[in-house]
């Protein structure tokens, strides 16, 4: 080996050692840490209210075998056979009775033995029961005869969680109370201050007399920003309302339909929507 090559070898080794020591020193100063992050996606909570009030013990006449069956049995079969298999795929479900008491999904009651507790109070209780993870929505399985507080009481306006009513008994007509329901709200999710926003509202009605006049309003913090009158006697109707947003931000508006005379189920008379 030439003398120059032998002389350079120790210098090259020292250089490598010095660079390694420098790298170790820098790593010690930077305190690098490798953290394994595992994100667990939380599924939204969906509250299901199974109406077990007195009217749910009435016969429904819907049994496919021709045997006597109650409305409550209709509701539990609809819940276990059709709703739960679909909703459990994307939601964390919690089931309650009409008074807001939790029900074990695997031990559903066989009969309706509940009292006629105020429905609005129950819905507000479920909305506030879990402040860490409030329910994303409430599904109400009911025959529509449970009483909800009137909007003038000021309680129903506090309900901001979307409520989806599954009313599986047709109570319209002479034997049942009238019902007005908001089935859908469609509008732009983004708007500019000072520009007109158009909101399409799909209404459904049953047993509403022809001479009835109802108002449908868009509320901003319970202040009407648009109102339109609707005549009774309709089964399905779409109306359009226009309003102009006056403040910026992620805003929540409510569409409120007036109650028909004798209407008991007022939960489906209100629906919220967001606009940025």
Helices and strands as residue ranges (DSSP letters): H 3-30, E 44-50, G 54-57, H 71-78, I 79-83, H 84-87, E 91-97, E 102-103, H 119-128, E 137-142, G 151-153, G 156-158, E 163-167, E 179-186, E 196-206, E 213-220, E 223-231, E 236-244, E 251-257, G 267-269, E 270-275
